Amino acid sequence: MAEPAPGQRSSLTWKLALLIAAIALLTSLFLGGRAARWSGSPVPAVFHGRDITAEHWGGAFTLADPEGKARSLADFRGKVVLLSFGYTHCPDVCPTTLAKFAEARRLMGAAGDQVQGIFVTIDPERDTAGLLRAYVPAFDPTFIGLRGTEAQTDAVTRAFHANYQIVQYRGNTLVDHTASTYIIDPLGQPRVVTPYEQTARSLADDVLALLRNG
């Protein structure tokens, strides 16, 4: 076989070098991807809501359920908690939010069993245990309503950067409050805060992202 001319030899060498470099790069990417999978490192989740993982919101709290039992976030470890603050006399935001929780849980299918809805009243004077017992589970039998003293309510809302105000005006009780939803991971860490406008589908997606990626 004839030997390549010097110019052809240089061209072939250059092409061979490129081929070897490309093979090395692909091998590195492949092995690196395998190593990342083998390491068990979770893939960072991208949420529709605001990621508050690094902001250290929330904290331990103890409130009473409708049966008078003291409940804390530790009671729900292993589940993703959807937490909202509101009051049973609320004409719009609160019932809409609880209905959204129920719809998100339904949209998740079997994974919905890993979700716990919690409604904390900001109006414990009017929201008696009996009223919470009837109101909250009406949206989903697994949902729980919690109540505390005024001091306990103030402490837990401050911890979650939620605001509320109750005033009397011309014989009527007027309540203004934060309408956000707080998503708490299975380890009890607040991870996402979502606006009132976020859809049930987006809420379900955020919960699923937490369950998949941690």
C-alpha positions as CSV (number, residue, x, y, z in Angstrom):
1,M,0.0,0.0,0.0
2,A,1.3,3.5,-0.9
3,E,2.4,5.7,2.0
4,P,0.4,8.9,2.5
5,A,2.1,12.1,1.3
6,P,3.5,14.4,4.0
7,G,0.5,16.8,3.6
8,Q,-2.0,13.9,3.8
9,R,-0.2,12.5,6.9
10,S,-0.5,15.8,8.7
11,S,-4.2,16.0,7.9
12,L,-4.9,12.4,9.1
13,T,-2.9,13.0,12.3
14,W,-5.0,16.1,13.1
15,K,-8.3,14.3,12.4
16,L,-7.2,11.3,14.5
17,A,-6.3,13.6,17.4
18,L,-9.7,15.2,17.2
19,L,-11.4,11.8,17.2
20,I,-9.4,10.7,20.3
21,A,-10.2,13.9,22.1
22,A,-13.9,13.5,21.3
23,I,-13.9,9.9,22.5
24,A,-12.1,10.9,25.7
25,L,-14.6,13.7,26.4
26,L,-17.6,11.4,25.9
27,T,-16.1,8.8,28.1
28,S,-15.4,11.4,30.8
29,L,-19.0,12.6,30.6
30,F,-20.4,9.1,30.7
31,L,-18.3,8.0,33.7
32,G,-18.9,11.3,35.4
33,G,-22.7,10.8,35.0
34,R,-22.4,7.3,36.3
35,A,-20.3,8.5,39.3
36,A,-22.9,11.2,40.1
37,R,-25.6,8.5,40.1
38,W,-23.6,6.1,42.1
39,S,-22.8,8.9,44.7
40,G,-26.5,9.1,45.6
41,S,-26.5,12.9,45.4
42,P,-30.0,14.2,44.9
43,V,-30.8,16.2,41.8
44,P,-31.6,19.7,42.8
45,A,-35.4,20.3,42.7
46,V,-36.8,23.3,40.8
47,F,-40.1,24.5,42.4
48,H,-42.9,26.6,41.1
49,G,-43.1,28.2,44.5
50,R,-40.3,30.1,46.3
51,D,-37.5,27.8,47.6
52,I,-36.9,28.8,51.3
53,T,-34.6,25.8,52.1
54,A,-31.7,28.1,53.0
55,E,-33.8,30.7,54.8
56,H,-34.5,28.6,58.0
57,W,-38.2,29.4,58.2
58,G,-40.5,27.7,60.6
59,G,-39.4,25.8,63.7
60,A,-40.9,23.5,66.4
61,F,-44.4,24.3,67.6
62,T,-47.1,22.5,69.6
63,L,-50.8,23.2,69.0
64,A,-53.9,21.2,69.9
65,D,-56.0,19.2,67.5
66,P,-59.8,19.1,67.7
67,E,-59.6,16.2,70.2
68,G,-57.3,18.3,72.5
69,K,-54.2,16.3,71.7
70,A,-51.0,18.2,71.5
71,R,-49.6,18.0,67.9
72,S,-46.3,19.1,66.4
73,L,-44.6,18.7,63.0
74,A,-42.6,15.7,64.4
75,D,-45.9,13.8,64.4
76,F,-46.0,14.0,60.6
77,R,-42.4,13.0,59.8
78,G,-42.2,10.9,56.7
79,K,-44.9,13.0,55.0
80,V,-44.9,16.2,53.1
81,V,-47.0,18.7,55.0
82,L,-49.1,21.4,53.3
83,L,-49.6,24.1,55.9
84,S,-51.9,27.1,55.8
85,F,-53.1,29.7,58.3
86,G,-56.7,30.9,58.3
87,Y,-60.0,30.9,60.0
88,T,-63.3,29.0,59.4
89,H,-65.4,32.1,58.9
90,C,-63.2,33.0,55.9
91,P,-65.4,33.6,52.9
92,D,-62.9,32.8,50.1
93,V,-59.2,32.3,50.6
94,C,-59.3,29.6,53.2
95,P,-61.9,27.3,51.7
96,T,-60.3,27.7,48.3
97,T,-56.8,26.8,49.7
98,L,-58.1,23.7,51.5
99,A,-59.9,22.6,48.3
100,K,-56.7,23.1,46.4
101,F,-54.8,20.9,48.9
102,A,-57.4,18.2,48.4
103,E,-57.2,18.5,44.6
104,A,-53.3,18.4,44.6
105,R,-53.4,15.3,46.7
106,R,-55.9,13.7,44.3
107,L,-53.7,14.7,41.3
108,M,-50.8,12.9,42.9
109,G,-52.5,9.5,42.8
110,A,-51.0,7.0,45.2
111,A,-48.3,9.5,46.2
112,G,-51.0,11.6,47.7
113,D,-50.9,9.2,50.7
114,Q,-47.6,10.9,51.6
115,V,-49.2,14.3,52.0
116,Q,-50.7,15.8,55.2
117,G,-52.8,18.9,55.1
118,I,-52.7,21.1,58.2
119,F,-54.9,24.2,58.8
120,V,-53.8,26.4,61.7
121,T,-56.5,28.8,62.8
122,I,-55.5,32.4,63.5
123,D,-58.9,33.0,65.1
124,P,-58.9,30.5,68.0
125,E,-61.5,32.5,70.0
126,R,-64.2,31.8,67.4
127,D,-62.7,28.6,65.9
128,T,-63.6,26.1,68.6
129,A,-62.4,22.5,68.6
130,G,-65.8,21.4,67.5
131,L,-65.9,23.8,64.6
132,L,-62.4,22.8,63.4
133,R,-63.4,19.1,63.7
134,A,-66.3,19.7,61.3
135,Y,-64.8,22.2,59.0
136,V,-61.3,21.0,58.0
137,P,-61.9,17.3,57.3
138,A,-64.9,18.3,55.1
139,F,-62.3,19.1,52.4
140,D,-60.3,15.8,52.9
141,P,-60.8,13.3,55.8
142,T,-57.1,13.2,56.4
143,F,-56.7,16.9,56.9
144,I,-56.2,18.3,60.5
145,G,-57.1,21.6,62.0
146,L,-55.0,22.9,64.9
147,R,-55.5,25.7,67.4
148,G,-53.6,27.4,70.2
149,T,-53.6,30.3,72.6
150,E,-53.1,33.8,71.2
151,A,-49.4,33.6,72.3
152,Q,-48.9,30.3,70.5
153,T,-50.7,31.5,67.4
154,D,-48.5,34.6,67.4
155,A,-45.3,32.5,67.8
156,V,-46.1,30.0,65.0
157,T,-47.1,32.7,62.5
158,R,-44.0,34.7,63.2
159,A,-41.8,31.6,62.7
160,F,-43.4,31.2,59.2
161,H,-43.3,34.9,58.4
162,A,-47.1,34.9,58.2
163,N,-49.1,38.0,59.2
164,Y,-52.6,38.3,60.5
165,Q,-54.8,41.0,62.1
166,I,-58.2,40.7,63.7
167,V,-60.2,43.9,64.3
168,Q,-63.7,44.7,65.3
169,Y,-65.5,47.2,63.1
170,R,-69.2,48.2,63.5
171,G,-69.9,45.0,65.4
172,N,-68.2,42.8,62.8
173,T,-65.0,40.8,63.2
174,L,-62.7,41.5,60.3
175,V,-59.7,39.3,59.7
176,D,-56.7,39.9,57.4
177,H,-54.1,37.2,57.0
178,T,-51.3,35.8,54.8
179,A,-52.7,33.5,52.1
180,S,-49.5,31.6,51.4
181,T,-49.1,27.8,51.6
182,Y,-46.0,26.3,53.2
183,I,-44.6,23.0,52.0
184,I,-42.6,21.1,54.6
185,D,-40.5,18.1,53.7
186,P,-40.7,14.6,55.2
187,L,-37.9,15.6,57.7
188,G,-39.9,18.5,59.0
189,Q,-38.0,21.2,57.2
190,P,-39.9,24.1,55.5
191,R,-38.8,24.1,51.9
192,V,-41.2,26.0,49.7
193,V,-43.7,28.9,50.2
194,T,-46.3,29.3,47.5
195,P,-48.7,32.1,46.6
196,Y,-52.4,31.9,46.9
197,E,-52.7,31.9,43.1
198,Q,-50.6,28.8,42.6
199,T,-52.7,26.0,41.0
200,A,-53.3,22.6,42.4
201,R,-51.3,21.1,39.6
202,S,-48.3,23.3,40.3
203,L,-48.6,22.5,44.0
204,A,-48.7,18.8,43.3
205,D,-45.6,19.1,41.1
206,D,-43.7,20.9,43.9
207,V,-44.6,18.1,46.4
208,L,-43.6,15.4,43.9
209,A,-40.3,17.2,43.3
210,L,-39.7,17.0,47.1
211,L,-40.6,13.4,47.3
212,R,-38.3,12.6,44.3
213,N,-35.3,14.7,45.1
214,G,-35.4,15.3,48.8
